[in-house]
Amino acid sequence: MNKKKIINDPLYGFINIPSELIFDVIETPVFQRLRRIKQMGLADFVYPGALHTRFHHALGAMHLMGRTLDNLRDKGHEISAAEYEAALLAILLHDIGHGPFSHSLENVLITNIGHEELSLLLMNRLNEQFTGALSLALRMFTDQYPRPFFHQLISSQLDVDRLDYLNRDSFFTGVSEGTIGAERIIKLFDLVDDHIVVEEKGIYSVENFLNARRLMYWQVYLHKTGLAADKMLVKLIERARKLIQANIDLPPTSITNYLNPGAKPQDFTGTAGLLDSFSALDDHDVWFAVKQWQQSDDRLLAWLSKSFINRRLFKIKLTGEVAQAFATETIARLKEKTGLADEELSFLYDQGAISNAAYIKTGQKIKLLQKSGEVINIEDATDLPNIKAMSRIVTKNYICWANEILL
C-alpha cells in the first residue's frame, strides 16, 4: 500500500505525509476521532463557517513544522531524519487529548485532568502500540530532549500550533483581522544555542502576530455570544450530572460515565481505566445526549436542552467593572419569573470574568536576533513600544442568564 499520501488543505494547498509511520499514526482510531471534534467548539453559533476540526488543525500544524525544519536546515542547522520525523509526530499529536467541543467543555465532562495530560497519556498508549517508535516525539513533547527548540516549536508563545490556528480560524470564521504572515515568520526563524530566535527584520511580522492574536481572542474566541453558548452548555451538563448523582434516571448515553461520580486521574491509567472510552468520545456523543435530554421529566434539563438545540441562548452582558448591582437585580428578576429555589435557579445563570493578553512577559519570551548578533527579548525592542500594551492582561466581567424562559 502506498502510504506517501498528499492531502489538499484549503490554507496551504498540498500537504505531504512524509513517512509510513506518520501515515499509520494518522490512520489510528484515536487520531481519526479528531475529525469529529470541532476546532472552535461552539464558535459556529456565531460564525457559521467555523466548522473545521482538530483533524484539520493537526495536519496544518504538522505541515508548518515541516516548513520550519526545512528552513532551519537551509540555514545550516543539523536536524537528523529521526529528529525531523519525531518533531512532526509531536506536533501532529499535541491536541489528541481534547475532548468534545474542545475548550468549550474543558474541565466539565472530566473535572480534574486537562487535555494536555490526556494527550500525553494517549501518546504513551500509541508509543506502546508502535513499539517505542514515538519515544523521541514524546521527549520533545515533554521538553525532555536536549535540543529545546523542538519543544519551543511545539509549545511556546510563538509556536507552529499558534501559527496554524490563527490563520485557520481566521479563514473559517471570515475574520480577516486574524490573518498573519506565518510563512514569513517561519522564514525568519533561526537558532542560537539550540533556542528559537526571530531575525530582527521579522519584528513587524511578530508584532502583527501578537496583535492578530489579541484581536482574535476578543472578536472570536471570547465573543460574548459564543461565551453565552459555552456557559449554557456547561449548565446543561451540570444539571444532568446533578440529576444522575441524585439517582434520577436519565436516558443512558456514552457520556454518562463522565457525569457520575466524576472521573479521577487514576481512572485513566491502566487497561481497565476510562482512557479507551474517552478516546472514542466526540462532539456527536454530546449532541446525542442533549437531544435525548429534551424529553427529560426534569423541566430545567428539558428547557436547557431544547433551547440549546434551537440556539435560544442565554442573554449576556460584559462589563469592565464588577457590576454586582446589575447581577443581583437580574438574578432577582429571574427568581421572580421562575419561582425556583436558589439551587435550581443557579442552572439558569452564570457570572464570572474573562481575560486576554496577547503576550505574557513572565512566560517563555520571544527572542529577537539583532544584526549585531545579540539576542534580546522582544519587549526590549525599541521599535515595539506597544508591546507593553499587548502584554497587559485585560479582564472583563460577565453575567449571562436565561432571558426568555417557559418552564
C-alpha positions as CSV (number, residue, x, y, z in Angstrom):
1,M,0.0,0.0,0.0
2,N,1.3,3.5,-0.9
3,K,1.5,5.5,2.3
4,K,3.1,8.6,0.9
5,K,-0.1,10.5,0.6
6,I,-1.0,14.0,-0.4
7,I,-3.8,15.9,1.3
8,N,-5.4,19.1,-0.2
9,D,-5.7,21.7,2.5
10,P,-7.7,25.0,2.0
11,L,-4.9,27.1,3.5
12,Y,-1.6,25.5,2.3
13,G,-2.6,23.5,-0.8
14,F,-1.0,20.1,-0.9
15,I,0.3,18.7,2.4
16,N,2.6,15.7,2.2
17,I,2.5,12.7,4.6
18,P,6.3,12.2,4.6
19,S,6.7,8.8,6.2
20,E,4.9,5.5,6.7
21,L,5.0,5.9,10.5
22,I,3.2,9.2,10.3
23,F,0.6,7.8,7.9
24,D,0.0,4.8,10.2
25,V,-0.4,7.2,13.2
26,I,-2.9,9.3,11.3
27,E,-4.9,6.1,10.4
28,T,-5.3,5.1,14.1
29,P,-8.9,5.4,15.5
30,V,-7.7,7.8,18.3
31,F,-6.4,10.2,15.7
32,Q,-9.3,9.8,13.3
33,R,-11.5,10.8,16.3
34,L,-10.2,14.4,15.8
35,R,-12.4,14.5,12.6
36,R,-15.4,14.6,14.9
37,I,-14.2,17.3,17.3
38,K,-14.6,20.9,16.1
39,Q,-11.6,23.1,16.5
40,M,-13.5,26.0,17.9
41,G,-16.2,24.4,20.0
42,L,-19.4,26.4,19.6
43,A,-18.0,29.2,17.6
44,D,-20.2,28.2,14.7
45,F,-23.2,29.6,16.8
46,V,-21.6,33.0,15.9
47,Y,-19.6,32.3,12.8
48,P,-21.4,29.6,10.7
49,G,-18.2,28.8,8.8
50,A,-16.3,27.7,11.9
51,L,-16.9,24.0,11.3
52,H,-13.3,22.9,10.9
53,T,-11.9,20.2,13.1
54,R,-8.9,19.3,15.3
55,F,-8.0,16.9,12.5
56,H,-7.6,19.9,10.1
57,H,-5.5,21.8,12.6
58,A,-3.2,18.9,13.5
59,L,-2.4,18.3,9.8
60,G,-1.8,22.0,9.2
61,A,0.5,22.3,12.3
62,M,2.4,19.3,11.1
63,H,2.9,21.0,7.7
64,L,4.2,24.2,9.2
65,M,6.5,22.2,11.4
66,G,8.0,20.6,8.3
67,R,8.3,24.0,6.6
68,T,10.1,25.4,9.7
69,L,12.6,22.5,10.0
70,D,13.3,22.7,6.2
71,N,14.1,26.4,6.7
72,L,16.4,25.7,9.7
73,R,18.2,23.1,7.6
74,D,18.6,25.6,4.8
75,K,20.3,27.9,7.3
76,G,22.9,25.2,8.1
77,H,21.4,23.7,11.3
78,E,21.8,20.0,11.5
79,I,18.5,18.2,12.0
80,S,18.6,14.4,11.6
81,A,15.9,12.4,9.8
82,A,14.8,10.9,13.2
83,E,14.5,14.3,14.8
84,Y,12.6,15.6,11.8
85,E,10.0,12.8,11.9
86,A,9.7,13.0,15.7
87,A,9.0,16.7,15.7
88,L,6.3,16.2,13.1
89,L,4.7,13.4,15.2
90,A,4.9,15.5,18.3
91,I,3.0,18.5,16.8
92,L,0.6,16.1,15.0
93,L,-0.4,14.6,18.3
94,H,-0.3,17.7,20.5
95,D,-4.1,18.1,20.7
96,I,-5.0,14.4,20.7
97,G,-6.3,14.6,24.2
98,H,-9.0,17.2,23.5
99,G,-12.5,16.2,24.5
100,P,-15.8,17.1,22.8
101,F,-16.2,20.7,21.8
102,S,-12.5,21.4,22.5
103,H,-12.1,24.2,25.1
104,S,-15.9,24.7,25.5
105,L,-16.1,21.6,27.7
106,E,-12.6,21.7,29.1
107,N,-12.7,20.5,32.8
108,V,-16.5,19.9,32.6
109,L,-17.0,16.4,31.4
110,I,-13.8,15.5,33.1
111,T,-13.2,17.8,36.0
112,N,-9.7,17.0,37.2
113,I,-7.5,16.2,34.3
114,G,-6.6,18.6,31.4
115,H,-6.3,17.9,27.7
116,E,-2.5,18.2,27.9
117,E,-2.3,15.3,30.4
118,L,-4.7,13.3,28.3
119,S,-2.7,14.0,25.2
120,L,0.4,12.6,27.0
121,L,-1.4,9.5,28.1
122,L,-2.7,8.8,24.6
123,M,0.7,9.4,23.1
124,N,2.2,6.9,25.5
125,R,-0.5,4.4,24.6
126,L,0.3,5.0,20.9
127,N,4.0,4.6,21.6
128,E,3.3,1.1,23.1
129,Q,1.2,0.3,20.1
130,F,4.1,1.3,17.7
131,T,6.7,-0.5,19.9
132,G,8.5,2.6,21.0
133,A,8.6,4.5,17.7
134,L,7.2,7.6,19.3
135,S,9.7,7.8,22.1
136,L,11.7,10.6,20.6
137,A,8.5,12.6,19.9
138,L,7.4,12.1,23.5
139,R,10.7,13.5,24.7
140,M,10.3,16.6,22.6
141,F,6.6,17.0,23.6
142,T,7.6,16.9,27.3
143,D,10.6,19.1,26.9
144,Q,13.0,16.3,27.9
145,Y,15.1,16.4,24.7
146,P,18.4,18.3,25.0
147,R,17.7,20.5,22.0
148,P,15.0,22.8,23.4
149,F,14.0,24.4,20.1
150,F,11.9,21.4,19.2
151,H,9.7,21.9,22.3
152,Q,9.6,25.6,21.6
153,L,8.1,24.9,18.2
154,I,5.5,22.7,19.7
155,S,4.6,24.9,22.7
156,S,5.6,28.5,23.3
157,Q,4.4,32.0,22.7
158,L,5.4,31.8,19.1
159,D,5.0,28.1,18.0
160,V,3.7,26.4,14.9
161,D,0.5,25.5,16.8
162,R,-0.5,29.2,17.1
163,L,0.7,30.0,13.6
164,D,-1.7,27.4,12.2
165,Y,-4.8,28.0,14.3
166,L,-4.7,31.8,13.9
167,N,-4.7,31.6,10.2
168,R,-7.1,28.6,10.1
169,D,-9.6,30.1,12.5
170,S,-9.4,33.4,10.7
171,F,-10.1,31.7,7.3
172,F,-13.0,29.7,8.5
173,T,-14.7,32.4,10.5
174,G,-14.1,35.1,7.9
175,V,-12.5,37.4,10.4
176,S,-9.6,38.8,8.4
177,E,-8.1,40.6,11.3
178,G,-6.6,37.2,12.5
179,T,-4.6,36.7,9.3
180,I,-0.9,36.5,10.0
181,G,2.2,36.2,7.8
182,A,3.1,32.7,9.0
183,E,5.3,31.9,6.1
184,R,7.4,35.0,6.6
185,I,7.8,34.3,10.4
186,I,8.9,30.7,9.6
187,K,11.5,32.0,7.1
188,L,12.9,34.3,9.7
189,F,13.2,31.7,12.5
190,D,16.8,30.9,13.4
191,L,18.6,29.0,16.2
192,V,21.0,30.4,18.8
193,D,22.3,27.8,21.2
194,D,19.5,25.5,20.0
195,H,16.9,28.0,21.1
196,I,14.4,29.6,18.6
197,V,15.0,33.2,17.8
198,V,13.5,35.5,15.2
199,E,15.7,37.6,12.9
200,E,15.5,41.3,13.6
201,K,13.8,42.1,10.3
202,G,10.9,39.9,11.3
203,I,10.0,42.3,14.2
204,Y,6.9,43.7,12.5
205,S,5.6,40.3,11.5
206,V,5.8,39.2,15.1
207,E,4.0,42.4,16.1
208,N,1.3,41.6,13.6
209,F,1.1,38.1,15.0
210,L,0.6,39.3,18.6
211,N,-1.9,41.9,17.6
212,A,-3.8,39.4,15.5
213,R,-3.9,37.0,18.4
214,R,-5.3,39.8,20.7
215,L,-8.0,40.7,18.2
216,M,-9.0,37.1,17.6
217,Y,-9.5,36.5,21.3
218,W,-11.8,39.4,21.7
219,Q,-13.6,39.1,18.4
220,V,-13.8,35.3,18.1
221,Y,-12.5,33.1,21.0
222,L,-14.1,35.3,23.7
223,H,-17.0,36.6,21.6
224,K,-19.8,37.3,24.1
225,T,-22.4,35.2,22.2
226,G,-20.0,32.3,22.0
227,L,-19.3,32.7,25.7
228,A,-23.0,32.6,26.4
229,A,-23.4,29.4,24.4
230,D,-20.4,27.8,26.2
231,K,-21.9,28.7,29.6
232,M,-25.3,27.4,28.7
233,L,-23.9,24.0,27.6
234,V,-21.9,23.8,30.8
235,K,-25.0,24.5,32.9
236,L,-26.8,21.9,30.9
237,I,-24.1,19.3,31.6
238,E,-24.0,20.3,35.3
239,R,-27.8,19.8,35.5
240,A,-27.6,16.3,34.1
241,R,-24.8,15.5,36.5
242,K,-26.8,16.8,39.4
243,L,-29.8,14.6,38.4
244,I,-27.7,11.5,37.9
245,Q,-25.9,11.9,41.3
246,A,-29.4,12.2,42.9
247,N,-30.2,8.8,41.3
248,I,-32.7,10.3,38.9
249,D,-32.9,8.2,35.8
250,L,-31.8,9.8,32.5
251,P,-31.6,8.0,29.1
252,P,-28.2,6.2,29.0
253,T,-25.7,7.9,26.8
254,S,-22.0,7.5,26.1
255,I,-21.2,10.5,28.3
256,T,-23.0,9.1,31.4
257,N,-19.8,7.7,32.9
258,Y,-18.3,11.2,33.0
259,L,-21.2,12.6,35.0
260,N,-21.3,10.3,37.9
261,P,-19.3,10.3,40.1
262,G,-16.7,12.2,38.0
263,A,-13.6,10.7,36.5
264,K,-10.4,10.7,38.5
265,P,-6.9,11.0,37.0
266,Q,-6.0,7.5,38.2
267,D,-9.0,6.1,36.2
268,F,-7.2,6.9,33.0
269,T,-4.2,4.7,33.7
270,G,-4.1,1.0,33.1
271,T,-6.1,-1.0,30.7
272,A,-9.2,-1.0,32.8
273,G,-9.4,2.8,33.0
274,L,-11.5,5.3,31.1
275,L,-8.9,6.2,28.6
276,D,-10.2,3.9,25.9
277,S,-13.8,5.1,26.3
278,F,-12.7,8.7,26.4
279,S,-10.6,8.2,23.2
280,A,-13.8,7.3,21.4
281,L,-15.8,10.3,22.7
282,D,-16.6,13.2,20.4
283,D,-19.0,16.1,19.7
284,H,-21.6,13.7,18.3
285,D,-21.9,12.0,21.7
286,V,-22.7,15.3,23.4
287,W,-25.2,16.3,20.7
288,F,-27.0,12.9,21.1
289,A,-27.2,13.3,24.8
290,V,-28.6,16.8,24.6
291,K,-31.2,15.7,22.0
292,Q,-32.2,12.8,24.4
293,W,-32.5,15.1,27.4
294,Q,-35.1,17.3,25.6
295,Q,-37.6,14.7,26.7
296,S,-36.5,14.6,30.3
297,D,-39.1,14.8,33.0
298,D,-36.9,17.4,34.7
299,R,-38.2,20.7,33.4
300,L,-34.9,22.5,33.8
301,L,-32.9,20.0,31.9
302,A,-35.6,19.7,29.2
303,W,-35.7,23.5,28.8
304,L,-32.0,23.9,28.6
305,S,-31.7,21.1,26.1
306,K,-34.4,22.4,23.8
307,S,-33.2,25.9,24.0
308,F,-29.6,24.9,23.3
309,I,-30.5,22.7,20.3
310,N,-32.6,25.6,18.8
311,R,-30.0,28.3,19.7
312,R,-32.1,30.2,22.1
313,L,-29.1,31.1,24.1
314,F,-28.5,32.9,27.4
315,K,-28.5,36.7,27.3
316,I,-25.1,38.1,28.2
317,K,-23.7,41.4,29.4
318,L,-20.0,42.2,29.5
319,T,-18.7,45.0,31.8
320,G,-15.3,46.4,32.7
321,E,-16.3,46.9,36.3
322,V,-17.8,44.5,38.7
323,A,-21.5,45.3,38.1
324,Q,-22.8,43.4,41.1
325,A,-25.9,45.6,41.4
326,F,-26.9,44.6,37.9
327,A,-26.2,41.0,38.6
328,T,-28.2,41.0,41.8
329,E,-31.1,42.7,40.1
330,T,-31.0,40.2,37.1
331,I,-31.0,37.2,39.4
332,A,-33.8,38.6,41.5
333,R,-36.0,39.1,38.3
334,L,-35.1,35.6,37.2
335,K,-36.2,34.1,40.5
336,E,-39.4,36.1,40.5
337,K,-40.2,34.9,36.9
338,T,-39.5,31.2,37.5
339,G,-40.3,30.8,41.2
340,L,-37.3,28.4,41.5
341,A,-35.3,27.9,44.7
342,D,-31.7,29.2,44.7
343,E,-30.2,25.8,44.0
344,E,-32.3,25.2,40.9
345,L,-32.0,28.8,39.8
346,S,-28.2,28.5,39.6
347,F,-28.6,26.4,36.5
348,L,-30.1,29.4,34.6
349,Y,-27.4,31.9,35.0
350,D,-23.6,32.3,35.3
351,Q,-21.3,35.1,36.2
352,G,-17.5,35.4,36.2
353,A,-14.6,37.0,34.3
354,I,-12.7,36.5,31.1
355,S,-9.2,37.8,30.4
356,N,-6.9,38.3,27.5
357,A,-3.2,39.1,27.0
358,A,-1.5,38.7,23.6
359,Y,2.0,38.3,25.1
360,I,2.9,37.1,28.6
361,K,6.2,38.8,29.6
362,T,6.7,36.5,32.6
363,G,6.4,33.4,30.3
364,Q,8.9,31.9,27.8
365,K,9.9,35.0,26.0
366,I,10.0,35.6,22.2
367,K,13.7,36.3,21.4
368,L,15.0,38.6,18.6
369,L,18.3,38.1,16.9
370,Q,19.8,41.5,16.1
371,K,22.1,42.2,13.3
372,S,24.9,42.6,15.8
373,G,24.4,39.0,16.9
374,E,23.0,40.0,20.2
375,V,19.8,38.2,21.3
376,I,17.2,40.4,23.1
377,N,13.7,39.9,24.5
378,I,11.0,41.2,22.1
379,E,9.7,43.7,24.7
380,D,13.1,45.4,24.8
381,A,13.0,46.1,21.1
382,T,12.8,49.9,20.6
383,D,10.6,49.5,17.5
384,L,7.8,47.9,19.5
385,P,6.7,50.4,22.2
386,N,3.2,49.0,22.1
387,I,4.3,45.6,23.3
388,K,3.6,46.8,26.9
389,A,0.0,47.4,26.0
390,M,-0.3,44.0,24.4
391,S,1.2,42.3,27.4
392,R,-1.3,43.9,29.8
393,I,-3.9,41.4,30.9
394,V,-7.4,42.9,30.2
395,T,-10.2,41.5,32.3
396,K,-13.9,41.8,31.6
397,N,-16.7,40.6,33.9
398,Y,-19.8,38.9,32.6
399,I,-23.2,37.7,33.6
400,C,-25.3,35.5,31.4
401,W,-28.9,34.4,32.1
402,A,-32.0,32.8,30.7
403,N,-33.9,35.8,29.5
404,E,-36.9,34.1,27.8
405,I,-37.9,31.1,29.8
406,L,-41.1,29.0,29.8
407,L,-41.0,26.2,32.4
